[in-house]
Amino acid sequence: MSLALKDKKGKVGFHHAFAGIRAVFKSEWNFRFHVSIMVLVLAAGLLFELSQLEWALIIIVIGLVLLTELLNTAIEKMIDYLRPEIHPDARFIKDTAAGAVLVSSIVSVLVGVIIFLPKLLSIF
Ligand SMILES: Nc1ncnc2c1ncn2[C@@H]1O[C@H](COP(=O)(O)OP(=O)(O)OP(=O)(O)O)[C@@H](O)[C@H]1O
């Protein structure tokens, strides 16, 4: 096992990573919302028997949304921790991080529509 995966006490570093994801899941409504959508999309993927390429695209965009949500939350918390008073730079940083979530969400919706809409239309 690489040194990078171990903390000072020799525990596996993934423990902290999962603790971070759990903390964001508990505290952030947006993250729980995106996880719920992810579960629905995965179920729809099984239902419509997606191709390998479609699965790969869906998994990439789901990862993108969850990744930007996690980073956005980390940036928000860091700003609150470092500079809790109102400041234009703090606003810029938080708004930019929120913008990243918006961009990834729009991309994922577009990919979802491109993949699922033709399948839905073929049913009716
Ligand atoms: N210290 C600050 N200085 C200036 N503007 C801020 C500051 N903190 C927050 N804001 C503004 O308020 C907005 C909302 O910030 P907040 O920290 O409440 O995040 P949020 O988007 O409500 O996230 P969440 O609801 O996930 O906690 C920011 O996007 C920013 O425009």
The ligand as an ORCA input file, in Angstrom:
! r2SCAN-3c Opt
* xyz 0 1
  N     -18.675     36.025      3.440
  C     -19.406     36.358      2.367
  N     -19.169     37.530      1.732
  C     -19.904     37.869      0.665
  N     -20.891     37.136      0.130
  C     -21.177     35.952      0.706
  C     -20.457     35.502      1.856
  N     -20.964     34.292      2.212
  C     -21.926     34.027      1.327
  N     -22.070     35.008      0.417
  C     -23.019     35.050     -0.707
  O     -24.162     34.281     -0.367
  C     -24.293     33.173     -1.258
  C     -24.767     31.971     -0.480
  O     -23.754     31.593      0.417
  P     -23.900     30.355      1.395
  O     -22.649     30.206      2.164
  O     -25.157     30.467      2.176
  O     -23.975     29.179      0.388
  P     -25.219     28.430     -0.169
  O     -25.186     28.604     -1.656
  O     -26.450     28.840      0.550
  O     -24.830     26.979      0.145
  P     -25.541     25.901      1.004
  O     -27.010     26.223      1.040
  O     -25.215     24.675      0.247
  O     -24.871     25.986      2.341
  C     -22.916     32.982     -1.883
  O     -22.992     32.358     -3.154
  C     -22.427     34.425     -1.964
  O     -22.975     35.088     -3.093
*
